[in-house]
Amino acid sequence: MIGKIRRIVLDTLKPMEPNIIEMAKKLSVVDGVSAVNISLVEIDLKVENAKITIEGEDINFDDVESLIQDMGASIHSIDEVVAGKEIIDDAETLQG
């Protein structure tokens, strides 16, 4: 059995439309998703850099990725993934 994805943080580049409200509403109805947070990191003339945090019981990354692409956005990087029976946060280390 494979562990379930509980949280994923994505660095994305998206067009100005759809706006982050519409994008969050669409992502929130993907199977396994219980919450979506989108923050704009940078705004250029035609595109926006957005950080997307998704949490849920069993997030289907393929469905999330496909929907993001359907909205004209691209995933630059996967910055965090939490998988397993519960969500844990990063532990602070001496290295910072």
C-alpha positions in Angstrom: 0.0 0.0 0.0 1.2 3.5 -0.9 1.0 6.4 1.6 -1.5 9.2 1.0 -0.5 12.7 0.2 -1.8 15.0 2.9 -0.2 18.4 2.0 1.5 19.7 -1.1 3.1 23.1 -1.7 3.6 24.2 -5.3 5.4 27.2 -6.9 3.4 28.1 -10.0 3.4 30.6 -12.8 -0.1 31.5 -13.8 -1.8 33.9 -16.3 -3.7 36.9 -14.8 -7.0 35.0 -15.4 -8.3 33.0 -13.8 -7.8 35.0 -10.6 -6.6 33.2 -7.4 -10.2 33.1 -6.1 -11.5 31.1 -9.0 -8.4 29.0 -9.1 -8.7 28.1 -5.4 -12.4 27.3 -5.8 -11.7 24.9 -8.6 -8.9 23.2 -6.9 -10.9 22.8 -3.7 -13.3 20.4 -5.3 -10.6 18.0 -6.6 -11.1 14.5 -4.9 -9.1 14.2 -1.7 -8.7 18.0 -1.3 -10.1 19.6 1.9 -8.4 23.1 1.8 -6.5 25.3 -0.6 -4.4 28.4 0.1 -3.0 30.5 -2.8 -0.7 33.5 -2.2 0.7 35.7 -4.8 4.5 36.0 -4.6 5.2 38.2 -7.6 3.1 40.0 -10.2 4.4 40.9 -13.7 2.6 42.5 -16.6 1.0 39.3 -17.9 1.7 36.6 -15.3 1.7 35.9 -11.6 3.9 33.7 -9.5 1.7 32.0 -7.0 2.4 29.6 -4.1 -0.4 27.0 -3.8 -0.8 25.0 -0.6 -3.2 22.1 -0.7 -4.3 19.9 2.2 -6.5 16.8 2.3 -6.9 13.2 3.3 -5.7 11.7 0.0 -4.7 14.3 -2.6 -4.6 13.1 -6.2 -1.5 15.0 -7.5 -2.2 14.0 -11.1 -5.7 15.6 -10.9 -4.3 18.7 -9.3 -1.6 19.0 -11.9 -4.0 18.5 -14.8 -6.4 21.1 -13.5 -3.6 23.7 -12.9 -2.5 23.1 -16.5 -6.1 23.4 -17.8 -6.2 26.8 -16.2 -3.1 27.9 -18.2 -0.7 27.7 -15.3 2.5 25.7 -14.9 4.2 24.1 -11.9 7.7 25.4 -11.4 8.5 23.2 -8.5 7.1 21.1 -5.7 8.4 22.8 -2.6 6.9 20.6 0.1 5.1 17.3 0.4 3.6 15.6 3.5 2.5 12.0 3.2 1.3 9.5 5.7 -1.3 9.1 8.4 -1.0 12.7 9.8 0.4 16.1 8.8 3.7 17.1 10.4 5.5 20.5 10.0 9.2 21.0 9.4 11.3 20.7 12.5 13.6 23.7 13.2 17.3 22.7 13.0 20.4 24.4 14.2 21.4 25.0 10.5 18.3 27.3 10.2 
